[in-house]
């Protein structure tokens, strides 16, 4: 199971940028345009609701869901921070930096409720 700890700065920036109702997110290893399913880039997608069969991560702030097949790309414990000087989110663990410029996409308009 994945656990995500959000910094206060990240929580504040999510709410400021995406609104108070942006409470459901999906952690993905996005392979679109990468050419190979093993060369994904971590991303967070704002969604309305999880798809059937997705797993819920433990989180101190928002509901975060992920596909079980993506679990292998992430460590069990992750931290999501925001740096105002670079205006970027970062996804890190104790042993690596997944992204210093984590891409967030608001896909709520494109998400169909399950």
Residue pairs with C-beta under 8 A, 6 or more apart in sequence:
1 55
1 57
1 58
1 76
2 27
2 55
2 57
2 58
2 64
2 66
2 71
2 74
2 76
2 77
2 78
3 57
3 58
3 59
3 76
3 77
3 78
4 27
4 57
4 58
4 59
4 60
4 64
4 78
4 79
4 80
5 59
5 60
5 77
5 78
5 79
5 80
6 14
6 59
6 60
6 61
6 62
6 79
6 80
7 79
7 80
7 81
7 82
9 81
9 82
9 83
9 84
10 61
10 80
10 81
10 82
10 89
11 61
11 62
12 82
13 82
13 84
13 89
14 22
14 61
14 62
14 104
15 22
17 104
18 46
18 104
18 106
22 46
22 62
22 106
22 108
23 62
23 63
24 46
24 47
24 48
24 49
24 50
24 62
24 63
24 65
25 44
25 45
25 46
25 47
25 62
25 63
25 64
25 65
26 44
26 45
26 47
26 50
26 54
26 64
26 65
26 66
26 107
27 42
27 43
27 44
27 57
27 64
27 65
27 66
27 70
27 74
28 40
28 42
28 43
28 44
28 45
28 66
28 67
28 70
29 40
29 41
29 42
29 43
29 70
29 73
29 74
30 40
30 41
30 42
30 43
30 103
31 37
31 39
31 40
31 41
34 40
34 41
40 70
40 73
41 99
41 103
42 73
42 74
42 91
42 98
42 99
42 102
42 103
43 102
43 103
43 104
43 105
44 64
44 80
44 89
44 102
44 103
44 104
44 105
45 104
45 105
45 106
45 107
46 104
46 105
46 106
46 107
46 108
47 65
47 107
47 108
47 111
48 108
48 111
48 112
48 113
49 111
49 113
49 114
50 56
50 63
50 65
50 114
51 65
51 114
52 114
53 67
53 68
54 65
54 66
54 67
54 68
55 65
55 66
55 67
55 68
55 71
56 63
56 64
56 65
57 64
57 65
57 66
66 74
74 93
74 98
75 93
75 94
75 95
75 96
77 93
77 94
78 91
78 92
78 93
78 98
79 91
79 92
79 93
80 89
80 90
80 91
80 102
81 89
81 90
81 92
82 88
82 89
82 90
83 90
86 100
86 101
88 100
88 101
88 102
89 99
89 101
89 102
89 104
90 97
90 99
90 100
90 101
90 102
91 97
91 98
91 99
91 102
92 98
